[in-house]
Amino acid sequence: MSYLSLYNHPEVAATTVSNTANVTSDALPSPGLDATATFTVQSTQLTISKTVDKNGAKSGDPIIYTITVTNTSPDTSETNVTVTDQLPPEVIFPTQSTDIGFSITQVPPPTSSRSIDIDGLVTVEVTQLNAGESFTVTIPCTVA
C-alpha cells in the first residue's frame, strides 16, 4: 500500500510581485517619480510517499514503513522540512529514535533529527532539502 501527496502553494507559485515607491516634493509635485522592484515567486514542490513492505501480516510479524520526501522543484531549496507520522495502535513501534532509519541523497547532508514519542508519533526534521533531493525514513514495527 502506498500514498503520494504533492504540495505546491497555488496562490503564489510563479506569481510576479511588483512594489512601487513614489517620491514628491515642493519642487517635484505629484505625480512625482516612481521606482519599481519586481521579483517572481518561485514554485516549490514537495512530494511525500508512504509504503509498507507487506500487503498482509499477522500478529507478531515484522513490517517496515517507508516514507520518502522529495523536493521536485528544479531550482528552489526547502528549509525546515518536518515529517510527522502517527503510527497506528495495531503495531508495536520502536522505542528509540536510533531504531528509525534515515537516509538522504543530498551531499553534504543537512542537519537532521528524528524522534519517536511514547504514543508512536514519529517526527523527522531536515534543515534544508535542496532542489531535486530526497530523504527516506524507515520505521520497523511489529504487528501487535
N, C-alpha and C positions, 0 to 999 in steps of 0.2 A: 504494500500500500504506500502511495506517495502523494504528496501535495506540492503544488508550486504556486507561489504568490509573487506578484510584481508590484513595486511601488514606484510611481512617477507622479510627483505633485503636478496635476494637470493645470492648475490655475496659474502657475508661474513658469513652467518649463518653456524655454525658448521665447520668453517674453522680452521685448526690448523696453528698457526703462530709461526715460529721459527726465532730467531735472534742470530747470532753467532758473537762473538768478538774474535779477534786473537791478540796475543802478540808475538813479536820477539825482539831480542836484539843482541848485538855482540856475547854474549855467547850462545844465543839460536837463531840460524839463521832460516830462512824460511824453513819449513812451520810453525815453532813456535808451540804455544799451543792455543787451541780453548776452549771456554766456550760457551755453548748454553743455551738459555732460551726459553721455549715453553709454549704457552697457547692456549686455544681453545676459539674462538669467540662463545659466547652463543647465541642461537636463541631467539629473542624477537618477540612476535607476538601480535599485537593489532587488535581487530575487532571492527567495528562500524556498528550499525544498526539504521535505522530511520523509524518510523512508524507514521501514522496519525490515529486518532481514528474513522474516518468516511470514507467510500468509496465515499459518495456523500453528498454535503451540498449546501444550498442556501444562498444567501446574508443575513447577519445578524446572521447566525448560528455560534455557538462556535465550535471550533475544538482544538485538542491538539496534537502537535507534540511531539514525544518521541524519544530521542536519547540515545542509550546505547553503552558505550565503555567498552570493556573487554580486560584485559591482559591475553591471553590464554597460555602464557609461563609457564612451570612448575616450573621455578626457577629464573627468571630474572625480576627485577623491571624496570619499565619505569619511567623516570623523565621528568618533564616539558611537560606534555601531554596537548595539546591545541586542542580544537574542535571549529571550526567556522561553522556557518550556516547562509547563506544569505536567509532571508525569502522572499517569492515572493510578488510582488506588489498587488496580489489579496487578501491579508489578512491584517487585522488591527492587529498589534502586540502590546505587552505590552510596555510601555514607561519606566518602572522602572525595574532595574535588579533584584530587590527583588520579582518581579512577576514571574520570571523564576525559576521553581522548580529544585532542585538539591538534589540527594541522592547518597551515596556511601556505599559499603559493607565493606570497609576497617575500621578496628578498631585498633588504634585510627585513625580518619580521617586525611588525609594530609591537608595542606593549599590549599585552592582553591579560585577562584574568578569567577564571572560571570558578563557579561555586555551586553548591547544592545545599539547600536548607533541609530541615528535618521533615518538611512536608513534601519534599520531592520537587521543589522548584529549582530548575537549573538555570543559571544566569551566566552568559559569556559576554565579555566586553572586549572590544578591539578599538584601540585609539584611532587608527586610520586604516582604511581599506582603499587602496589605490584603484584607479580605473582598470577594469579587466581582471582584477584579482579576486580570489575567493578564499573562504576558510571553511573547514569542516569540523563538526563536533560529533563525537561518537559517545553514546551513553549505553553501557552494558547494563542489562536488567535481567531479572528472573521472573517468570510468571508466578504469581502468588498462588 
